[in-house]
Amino acid sequence: MASLSLTVNGEKKTLDVDPDTPLLWVLRDHLEMTGTKFGCGRGLCGSCVVLSDDAPIRSCITPVGLVNGKSILTIEGLSSTRDHPVQKAWISEEVPQCGYCQSGQIMSAVALLKRVPHPTDAEINQAMGDVLCRCGTYQRIRRAIHQAAEAGGGQ
């Protein structure tokens, strides 16, 4: 066990955990933030994406020790009232079907819009291409990202 410090959704957290514990399980089991989903456990599907210092990471394969001292943003930290431009666009475009991958999709979209405020379809496809949606709502995702870009979604 080690004493680790993270800033999660703007709040400083000190945890006594094994530094090799995947960040996903620290978020879900230790901090009781269940918005970030377990999908494949191998970093392949993207359901577990969170932002570490504004960069998307796969929390299921990222040891918490690697993000010690960093700022982590989860789906719970975007907006408790669902008024973040990406969340609003997701609702407007009716993106989710089953919804399981959506926190990873949304966090990946937020990271993209922070880097590229008005992405092209090709930039969206590249940034979002490795976040799998079993329901196949990729065209709605693309429309929602364009809509969020127009609303300043990279805030």
Secondary structure, 3 states (H helix, E strand, C coil): CEEEEEEECCEEEEEEECCCCEHHHHHHHHCCCCCCCCCCCCCCCCCCEEEECCEEEECCCCEHHHHCCCEEECHHHHCCCCCCHHHHHHHHCCCCCCCCCHHHHHHHHHHHHHHCCCCCHHHHHHHHCCCCCCCCCHHHHHHHHHHHHHCCCCC
